Amino acid sequence: MVTFFRSTFWLLSFIPQRWGLAVGHGLAYVMIFFNVASYRISKINVDHSLPHNPPQERAQIVFQSLAQTILLPIEFAHLLHRPIEELMAQIVSVQGEDLLREAWTEGNGVLLLMPHFGCWEFMSLYLGSDYAVSALYTPPKLSALEPIILQARERQGATLFPTTASGLRGLVRGMKKGHVVVLLPDQVPTGDGRGVMSKFFGQDALTMSLAKRIAKVGNPKVIMASAWRTIDRSGIGYNISFELPESGISSSDDEVYAAALNNSVQKIAEKDLAQYQWSYKRFRRLGPDKEDIYRRQ
């Protein structure tokens, strides 16, 4: 099975990204026609989060989000197999590099919070050229994919840890060594006491407290990061951005912290709503007294 996936990604690496986007648009129509799960979840999330936007605008956000999500496997294949120099040449802008560089030189580590927005996989490639990076990853349901995912994300020298107790200990060791530690802050936490209820796009969302706990290790600088696409006639380019989160993210108050985190993630998503991963069930695990918006009627 590992050989099958390796061969598949090797073949996908030959597909130009512009072709991949065209395929994504075609498949997005198919997904909408058959009301597949990723379309249904995306529509629920967008309608739930943007109720005041016109219906036609919400439908377009869903369509474009699906098309660009379909592009991700091709981008991943490129990150796995294309020359590093070719990939780095696709970066069309970098914003806030001085912010990251200054935090890095302080030697206390950097906690980089990067939402599911754009091509977040591209960030590990960019960071690995200049920084020691430690990051968490969720092991895929298909175990055969795990070594391939690790190979791509560790290609530039990043160290990946699974979302397990031992993995978290490894992440903490990286922080103590002054690494850039990367977390995806918009994942829904599992287990009692691991999340705080807060608003995201004006809706209740269980928000991870892991970022707050990791930030207590030493005295790291907390920075928001994003990598997203610029699409034009010449092809696809990538923008890299580093920016400060809302100040409340350093608060000892759980609710103030969670509100600052969600607002900072929302600010990134609003750069291009169609590049946010709406197909993820962000508004789940709200408690038994809350409606499950994803339940089929």
N, C-alpha and C positions, 0 to 999 in steps of 0.2 A: 504493500500500500504506500509506503514511503517513496518507493521508486516511481509509482504512478504519479504522485503529487509533484515530485521533483521534475518529472518529464513534462507534466502539465504546465508548471510555472516556467520551465525552460522554453516551451513553445509560446506561451503568452508573452514572454519577453521580446519576441520579434514583432508583436503587434504594435504599430504606432499608437501613441496615446490618443491622437485625434480620431483614429478609427475606433478605438475603445469607447470614446465618448459617443460616437455615432451608434455603436452597438448598444450602449447604455440607454440612449434615447429610444431605440427600437424596443428593447426589452422592457423598459419602463411602461410603454403602452400595453405590452402583453401582461405585465404584472397587474396593471390597473384593471384590464379587461377581465382577468380571472380572479380579481380580488384576493391576491395572495397575501400571506401574513404580513410581510414587510410593508406592503402598500397599506393594508388595513391599519397597522400600528402607526405608520407615518401620518396617515390622515387623521387618526384619533389625536395624536400628539399635537399636530399643527392646529387642528380645530380647537383643541383644548387650550393651547398656549396663545393663540392669536385670534381670539373670538371676534375682535373688532376689525380685523382685516377683511376686505371684500372676499367673498367666496372664490371668485376667479383667481385672485392673487394667492390665496391659500392653496388652491389646486395646483397652481404653477410651481409653488415652493415644493409641494410634495413630489410633483413630477421630476423637477430638476434634482431634488435630493436623491430620489431613487436612481436616476441616470448616473449621478456622480458616485453613488455608493457602488454601483456595478463597475465603475471604472477602477475602484480600489484594488481588485485582484491583479489587474494589468499593471498598475503602478507598483504594486508589491513585487511582481515578477521583474520589473525593471530594476527595482532596488536590490533585488537578489542577484541579478545577472549582468546588468549593464555596467560599463566601466565607471569608476568613481568620478573621474574627471568629467565624463559626459553628464552624469547626474547633477553634479555640483554646478555645471554650466546652466542648468535649467532654473537656478535661483535668480529671480529677476529683482528682488528687493529684500533687504534685511533692515528691520527697524528695531531700535533699542539694544543693539549689540553692546554699546558702551555700558548700559545698565547691567547686563549679564557679566561683562568682563570685569567691571568694578566689583561686583559681588563676589566673583570667583577669586579675585586677587586678595580678598580679605581673609581667605583661608578657613572660613567657618562653614563651608558648604553652601549649596544653593538648593532650595526646594522649588522645582519647576512644575507648575500645575498646567497641564495641557489638555483641554477638552477634546471630545470627539468631534472635531471640526476640520474640514478640508482633508488634506492628506497628512494626518498626524504622524504616519510612519516615516515621513521624510525628515522629521526632526532628529531622529537618532543618527541618521546619516550626517546631518549638518553638525550636530554637537560633537560627534565622535572624532572629528578631525582636530579639535582643539581642547576638548575637555574630558576629564575622567567622569564617566556617566554610570550611574546605577539606576535601574528601573524595575518596576513590577510588571508582570504580565499574567494574564489569566490563562492557564493551560486550556487549549481548545478541546472540545468534546471529542474530536477525532485525534487520537494520540499521534497518529502518523504525521500530522501537520506540525507538531511541536518542534522537532529538530529543524524544520525548514523555517519556521517563524524565528527561532533563535538565531539561525544562521544569518538571516536578513538583518535582524535588529542589532546583532553583535558584529556586523561586518566592519564597522569603523571603530570597534574596540569597546562598545558599551557592555556592561555586565547586567544580565537579566536575572531576576529572581521571581519564582512563582508566588502566587498569592496564598501562601501557607505560613504557618508560624515560623518555620525555618527560613522561608523567603523574606519575611519581615525582619528577622534578625540580620540577615545579610544586607538588607537595605539600610538598616540602622548602622551597621559597620561602615557602609559606604559614606553615610552622612558624617560619621565621626572622623573619617579620613579626609573630609572636605570635598567630596564628590558633588557633582550636579545630580541630584536625585529627582527622577521624573515620576509623577503620578498623574493618572487620568482622574480628575476630580468630580466628574459627573456620572460616575458609576453608582448604582444603588447598592448600599452596604447590606451585608447579610449578618444575622446574629443580633441578639439583644445588646443594647448599649453602644452599638457601633455607628449610629446615625442620629441626626437631629432633624426634626421636621422644620422646614423653612419654605419660603416661596421661591419658585423658579418660573419665570414668565407669568408671575401673578398667581401661580397654582401651587398647592401643597406638594412638596417633594421631599422624600427622605434623603438627607444629605450626609455624605460621609464625614466622620470625625477623624478619619485616619490622617488627613493632612495636618490637622491640629496636633495630633499626637506626635507625628514625625517632626513637626516644627519645634517641638520641645527638646529634641535631641541636639544639644549644642545651642548655637545661636545663628541658624542659617537665614539667609535672605530669601524671602518668598517672592517669586516672580511668576506671572502668567505668561504662557507661551502659546503660539499658534503657528500652523503652517497651512496655507490655503492656496488655491489655484487662481491664476489669471488665465482666462481662456479667450483667445482671439484668433484671427485668421492665420497667424504664424504658428499656432499650436498652443501648448500648455506650459506656462511658467509657474514658479512657486514663490510665494512670499513667506518670509520668516519674520516673526514679530515677538518681541519681549517687552512686557509692560508691567507696571506695578499693579497689584490688586487693590481693592478698596481697603482703607486703613483698618477697618473693623476685623479684618482677617486675623489680626494678632490679639484680638480681645480674649480675655479669660472667660467671657460669657458665651456659652455655647450657641445661643440664638443669634447674638451679634456676629459671631464668627461665621455661622452658616449662611446668614443673609449676605454678608460680604463676599463669601465664596460664590454663592449662586449669582449674585449681581455681576461679579467679575467674569464668570463663565458666560452669562447672558450677553454681556458687552462684546465678547469675542464672537458669539454666535450671530449677533446682529451685524457683523461686518458683511456677512452674506448668508442670509437665513437658509438658502438652498444648499449650502455646504455643511450645515449641521446634520448630524446623524439622527434624524427623527425616527428611524426604524427601531430604536432602542426603547424599551419600556421604562422610561424615566420616572413615570408617575405610579409605580407599583409599591407594594409593601407599606401602604399608608395606615394600616391597622384595620381591625374588624368592623369599626364603626364608619369606615369610609367606603364609598362606592368604588368597585373595581371597574375602571373605565375600559379595560381591555377585554372584559368578559363578553363573549358573544351573546347577543340577545336572542 
